[in-house]
Amino acid sequence: MIKKTFFLFFVFAILFTVPANAQFKNLGKALEKAVDGAVNKVTKKATDMATGAALELSVNKVSDQLIKFLDNSNKITGSNDAYTLRLKDVLGDNFKMLENKNLDIKIYNTTEANIITLNNGSIRIYSGMMDILTDFEIQALIALQVGHIKTGNIRNNLLKVVSGNNLDEMTEAQLGKILSFSGDKIKTISNELLLLPYTRDQNKSADNYAKKYLKKNEGNNDAYSQLLSKIRKLAQIDLESNSLDAGDKTVIQAGTASSFIKMNSLR
């Protein structure tokens, strides 16, 4: 007990022998360092947010140009077309928005079963895809595309294409150059984007959001499971197509959905 008391007395004695101005100087340095660190973090976050917002804006501008090219290269169903009327009923009032972003959903008249989605909310579903899906499954497919937009998967895939997979070196200026592109260059970027598959992690993140989106908009979660099951079944048939009857309906459907299957890593 005597030793402990002596030790404490010794510590306090040392403390109070240090000049007061030195103590406050050290305290001031510590506070200054802490404040600088906090300011740097806030500044970095603000810079990152500003950079992210600018990049998002540029990605959407590029998306506007890409969808304009794609729409001019494909036949969009008319307002009185049976596919258009069906899609209008399927979407209702609930599947037209992603938070504050309007979804621009149209149909390409083609036997291929696929869907194109861009970061600006443009979604183009192929009529061949509508042929093999129920109304609820189409809602589920739209929800999956919304998931890819919301989680940044589509934006990141576009950045990969533009930067040649060097995402860390991607700049707003590089994206800006694309806005001056036309013809073959835009076609090349479009094709590369459409052929770039989502990773399993990307599909998982989109999948998680899609289920929440369906629930929020009174969709059918069972239909979502049915959609994935149907696509996986078609993927398996597509793999085995060489040994199956080429005239079989499911084999034909699998062939038309081949590009969608490859892009969505569902094999």
Secondary structure by P-SEA (a helix, b strand, c coil): caaaaaaaaaaaaaaaaccaaaaaaaaaaaaaaaaaaaaaaaaaaaaaaaaaaaaaaaaaaaaaaaaaaaaaabbbbccccaaaaaaaaaaccccccccccccbbbbbbccccccccccccbbbbbaaaaaaccaaaaaaaaaaaaaaaaaaaaaaaaaaaaaccccccccaaaaaaaaacccaaaaaaaaaaaaccccaaaaaaaaaaaaaaaaaacccaaaaaaaaaaaaaaaaaaaaccccccccaaaaaaaaaaaaaaaaccc
